[in-house]
Amino acid sequence: MSVTTQETAQPWPMNAWYAAAWDHEVKHKLMPRTICGKKVVLYRRTDGRVAALEDACWHRLLPLSMGRLDGDEVVCGYHGLVFDTSGRCTHMPSQDTINPSACVRTYPVAEKHRFIWLWMGDPALADPAKVPDLHWNHDPEWAGDGKLIEVACDYRLVLDNLMDLTHETFVHSSSIGDRNVAEAPFEVTHGDRTVTVTRWMEGILPPPLWAAQYGRPGPVDRWQIIRFEAPCTIAIDVGVAEAGTGAKQGDRSKGVNGMVLNTITPSTEKTCLYFWAFARNYDILNQKRTTDLREGVSGVFREDEAILEAQQRAMDEHPEKVFFNLNIDAGSMWARRLIDRMVAAERPGPRAVAAE
C-alpha cells in the first residue's frame, strides 16, 4: 500500500494531453467544456485552427462561452470586453487605455487522431509529439467511428473497467461477453508510462458480435490486447481468427481484427468525458458496416455507463468503504500506480513514501 505525506489537490496530472472534443464538434462558435476541473471555451478560428481560452472574463468572470465571436476574437456577453486568441484583451468599453493585466489563460492545443487535445499544465512542457497514439482513427487502412459519453463517475473507474475485461462475461453477455473471457489466463506487463494486458482464448465459439463479424461457423482463436498509456488512453487490439491458423503467432489473415480506441478526460472528481471509437481493417469501404458497428458498440458502452455510475453512487453512499483487489485487477492497479506517480511528480513539497 502507498501513503502520502499530504493530500493531492486533484486526482489527475495536469502535465498531459487530454481529449477535449472530437474534431467535428469544434466549429466557428463558442463551445464550453470542463477539463481537469477547469472551465474552457473552444472555437475554430477563421483559418481552421482551434483556440482554447479560460472560460471566465477577466472583468467580472462571466463565462466567455456566453458571449459571441467577432472574427477570431471573443466578445464577452456581459460588458463587451474583447479577447484575442492569445487571451489578451484588445478592447474595453468606454475607455481608450486597456489595463495591461487584462487577459485570460490560453491552453496549448493539438489536433490529432480526430480529437482536439488540450495541455492543462505548464505550457512550456506541451510537446505535440506526446499526444497519445490513436492513429487507427484516421489510418486509411482502417475504418471506424465513435462517440462521446459524459459519464457521472471518477475517470479512473472507466480506466479500471477497460483494463479488466472479465466483466464482459457478466455485463455484455448478449454481445461480446461469454464465460471464456472470465476464465482465460492473461499476462500483465508494464513500463514507465504503459501497461499491457494480454488475453488469448483459443478454440472457442465466438460471442454474438464477433460471430457476426467473422461470418463463418466453427471455433476461433480470440484475442484482447489492452494497452494503457498514462494517464488516460487505452487502445485495445481485439479480434477472432479461425482456430489454429497462427493468429497468436502473428498471422491474422484468417480472421477479423478491430481496435477499440478509448481516451478518458476527467471533468470533475465525479464526472468525465469518455471518447471512444471502434476501427477495423476489413471491409473498410462498407459504410453501413461502420455505422452498424458504431451503434452496436455504443449499446455495449451504455451498459458500462450504467455500471460505472451505479458504482460511483455506491462509493458516495459508503465513503468508509475501500476497494479490494483480485488477480484480475493487476492491469488497473498498475495503471493507477502510473497515474499516481505522475500526480506525485507535480506535487510541491514532500513526495509519496511507500509503506507495507
Secondary structure, 3 states (H helix, E strand, C coil): CEECCCCCCCCCCCCCEEEEEEHHHCCCCCEEEEECCEEEEEEECCCCCEEEEECCCCCCCCCHHHCEEECCEEECCCCCCEECCCCEEEECCCCCCCCCCCECCECCEEEECCEEEEECCCHHHCCHHHCCCCHHHCCCCCEEEEEEEEECCCHHHHHHHHHCHHHHHHHCCCCCCCHHHHHCCEEEEECCCEEEEEEEEEEECCCHHHHHHHCCCCCEEEEEEEEEECCCEEEEEEEEEECCCCCCCCCCCCEEEEEEEEEEEEEECCEEEEEEEEEECCCCCCHHHHHHHHHHHHHHHHHHHHHHHHHHHHHHHCCCCCCCCCHHHHHHHHHHHHHHHHHHHHCCCCCCEECC
